[in-house]
Amino acid sequence: MIDLNVSVPGGSYPVMIEAGLFPQIGERLKDIHGGRHGLVVFDDKVRPLHGQSLMEGFSSEWNMQAVDLEASEASKRLETVGGLLDDCLVAGLDRGGLIAAVGGGITGDVAGFVAASYMRGISLVQIPTTLLAMVDASVGGKTGVNLPLPDGGGIGKNLAGAFWQPEAVLMDPLVLKTLDQRELRCGLGECIKHAMIADPSMLDLIESDRVGILAAEPDCLERLIHQAVQIKISVIENDERESGVRASLNLGHTFAHAIEPIGSLDLRHGEAVAIGLVAAATCALELGMIEVDRVDRMRSIIELVGLPSRLSSPIPAAQLIQTMRFDKKAHDGQLRLVLPDSNGVSIHDDVPMDVVQRAWEVVGAV
Ligand SMILES: NC(=O)c1ccc[n+]([C@@H]2O[C@H](COP(=O)([O-])OP(=O)(O)OC[C@H]3O[C@@H](n4cnc5c(N)ncnc54)[C@H](O)[C@@H]3O)[C@@H](O)[C@H]2O)c1
């Protein structure tokens, strides 16, 4: 078992990575959570695949009830949070109650926000079941939902939410056997982002292990998840609430969030991140912040693992720039971009709009 620890102001929590952990989670949680009453919020695709082994692992001391959540960006909204808050009441959870989020990043973000809000905050454990959620979303305490933008402007990603750290994060790479290849690739998108921020050797690992990773081989997955989570922990431990260095984790995301909600592009989060990474690197290249070799290396790994590096159809760059202005990091309508540089990444409020426009054009916008 790999046992990591996250230290943030106000406490610390374990991150456990172990093949075959799922049926033992109930037993492990006994040492972590004092109460024995909780609600398991399942991704509705995950419950029929892995729910039974998880629920059977809770001994008769536990009173655990379960509800389903449809994992889609459309259901990642306040109404879903309202429904789950009602479910908490119906389940009789009090302030000692526990919410276990079992699913991908959508389930973790939504159920995490419910845990942050119910009775002003109850305990949460994250049990991620996608590669993307294991390497990124489940660790660090960001929770939230999307909001509809004004005037029918589409969906604003993660515009309502809270920082709410879990009591533990429990990962079983064996559950990734049922995840389709497209979703495994999406997880690699966030790993490539981690590599650009803090550890270029991760690109070598992805290159050498890609066949095993995409075949969901536990050893390859465990190695990848371990390295990626260590990077994520080192960033959040330095900046729990994203006042500084943690913003680096948004590399590529201001671009990604503008394209992810566009239905005709049919992009999943990790795919949008891959295109966003290329756009951000293109800006950095034009501003002389990064060597062309590094951009080429990143793009070649993105393409090698089968992630998109361009939009599949031409979207007006002006429309994408307009959506970017609703990004959480924007200040007074001014874009704040995280860009790769020779030290990893840095944050910029002053990137000229024509540079952003050309970056969009390089990835296929018009
Ligand atoms: N909180 C954070 O720090 C953070 C970081 C990165 C991304 N995110 C958010 O995470 C979301 C993306 O997460 P995701 O990529 O995990 O997507 P997701 O939650 O939509 O899951 C992807 C798909 O995989 C299915 N699935 C999940 N586990 C499975 C399994 N083991 N076997 C078979 N199918 C399974 C789901 O039903 C879904 O269809 C986005 O909304 C993004 O904004 C949050």
The ligand as an SDF file (V2000), in Angstrom:
LIG
                    3D

 44 48  0  0  0  0  0  0  0  0999 V2000
  -11.8840   19.4760   -7.4890 N   0  0  0  0  0  0  0  0  0  0  0  0
  -10.7990   19.5170   -8.2550 C   0  0  0  0  0  0  0  0  0  0  0  0
   -9.6980   19.8840   -7.8070 O   0  0  0  0  0  0  0  0  0  0  0  0
  -10.8980   19.0920   -9.7000 C   0  0  0  0  0  0  0  0  0  0  0  0
   -9.7310   18.8620  -10.4380 C   0  0  0  0  0  0  0  0  0  0  0  0
   -9.8450   18.4080  -11.7460 C   0  0  0  0  0  0  0  0  0  0  0  0
  -11.1040   18.1960  -12.2950 C   0  0  0  0  0  0  0  0  0  0  0  0
  -12.2280   18.4540  -11.5600 N   0  0  0  0  0  0  0  0  0  0  0  0
  -13.5650   18.2290  -12.1170 C   0  0  0  0  0  0  0  0  0  0  0  0
  -13.7040   16.8270  -12.3490 O   0  0  0  0  0  0  0  0  0  0  0  0
  -14.6570   16.6260  -13.3910 C   0  0  0  0  0  0  0  0  0  0  0  0
  -14.1130   15.5860  -14.3420 C   0  0  0  0  0  0  0  0  0  0  0  0
  -13.9150   14.3950  -13.6240 O   0  0  0  0  0  0  0  0  0  0  0  0
  -13.8220   12.9730  -14.3590 P   0  0  0  0  0  0  0  0  0  0  0  0
  -12.9710   13.0950  -15.5550 O   0  0  0  0  0  0  0  0  0  0  0  0
  -13.4860   11.9940  -13.3110 O   0  0  0  0  0  0  0  0  0  0  0  0
  -15.2890   12.7880  -14.9410 O   0  0  0  0  0  0  0  0  0  0  0  0
  -16.6340   12.1060  -14.4470 P   0  0  0  0  0  0  0  0  0  0  0  0
  -16.8500   12.2470  -12.9950 O   0  0  0  0  0  0  0  0  0  0  0  0
  -17.6840   12.6010  -15.3710 O   0  0  0  0  0  0  0  0  0  0  0  0
  -16.3970   10.5640  -14.8020 O   0  0  0  0  0  0  0  0  0  0  0  0
  -16.1730   10.2020  -16.1290 C   0  0  0  0  0  0  0  0  0  0  0  0
  -17.0710    9.0520  -16.5950 C   0  0  0  0  0  0  0  0  0  0  0  0
  -16.5690    7.8320  -16.0480 O   0  0  0  0  0  0  0  0  0  0  0  0
  -17.6180    7.0960  -15.4170 C   0  0  0  0  0  0  0  0  0  0  0  0
  -16.9490    6.3090  -14.3760 N   0  0  0  0  0  0  0  0  0  0  0  0
  -16.4090    6.7680  -13.2200 C   0  0  0  0  0  0  0  0  0  0  0  0
  -15.7210    5.7820  -12.6200 N   0  0  0  0  0  0  0  0  0  0  0  0
  -15.8420    4.6670  -13.3940 C   0  0  0  0  0  0  0  0  0  0  0  0
  -15.3420    3.3270  -13.2980 C   0  0  0  0  0  0  0  0  0  0  0  0
  -14.5100    2.9480  -12.3370 N   0  0  0  0  0  0  0  0  0  0  0  0
  -15.6910    2.4570  -14.2790 N   0  0  0  0  0  0  0  0  0  0  0  0
  -16.4960    2.8480  -15.2960 C   0  0  0  0  0  0  0  0  0  0  0  0
  -16.9680    4.0960  -15.4590 N   0  0  0  0  0  0  0  0  0  0  0  0
  -16.6420    4.9980  -14.5010 C   0  0  0  0  0  0  0  0  0  0  0  0
  -18.5900    8.1540  -14.9730 C   0  0  0  0  0  0  0  0  0  0  0  0
  -19.8930    7.6450  -14.8120 O   0  0  0  0  0  0  0  0  0  0  0  0
  -18.5180    9.1450  -16.1360 C   0  0  0  0  0  0  0  0  0  0  0  0
  -19.3320    8.7160  -17.1920 O   0  0  0  0  0  0  0  0  0  0  0  0
  -14.8860   17.9690  -14.0570 C   0  0  0  0  0  0  0  0  0  0  0  0
  -16.1600   18.4570  -13.6930 O   0  0  0  0  0  0  0  0  0  0  0  0
  -13.7920   18.8490  -13.4640 C   0  0  0  0  0  0  0  0  0  0  0  0
  -14.1860   20.1970  -13.3680 O   0  0  0  0  0  0  0  0  0  0  0  0
  -12.1310   18.8760  -10.2810 C   0  0  0  0  0  0  0  0  0  0  0  0
  1  2  1  0
  2  3  2  0
  2  4  1  0
  4  5  1  0
  4 44  2  0
  5  6  2  0
  6  7  1  0
  7  8  2  0
  8  9  1  0
  8 44  1  0
  9 10  1  0
  9 42  1  0
 10 11  1  0
 11 12  1  0
 11 40  1  0
 12 13  1  0
 13 14  1  0
 14 15  2  0
 14 16  1  0
 14 17  1  0
 17 18  1  0
 18 19  2  0
 18 20  1  0
 18 21  1  0
 21 22  1  0
 22 23  1  0
 23 24  1  0
 23 38  1  0
 24 25  1  0
 25 26  1  0
 25 36  1  0
 26 27  1  0
 26 35  1  0
 27 28  2  0
 28 29  1  0
 29 30  1  0
 29 35  2  0
 30 31  1  0
 30 32  2  0
 32 33  1  0
 33 34  2  0
 34 35  1  0
 36 37  1  0
 36 38  1  0
 38 39  1  0
 40 41  1  0
 40 42  1  0
 42 43  1  0
M  CHG  2   8   1  16  -1
M  END
$$$$
